[in-house]
């Protein structure tokens, strides 16, 4: 069995300097980091902040999932509207 060693190109092509995120692949930008603010903007999302997590806890009556509290989920689409619906109708989970 033969193993191939892939070496990083010291002179990457210009297209590899840009951050690329698809459902199948993630390539960091030129600095080697993922720009989450750019992802939020590109996908039309909103950030999950401490205030939103507090609203979730208030509506559900229990602590938010650890992934939410620790910032592992960083963005959402219309989650605030779902929470607002629970607040308006007084529903409990």
Secondary structure, DSSP 8 states (H G I E B T S, - for coil): ---------SS--GGGGS-EE-SS-EE--TTSS--HHHHHHHTT-EE--HHHHHHHHHHHSS---HHHHTTSS-EESSHHHHHHHHHHHT---
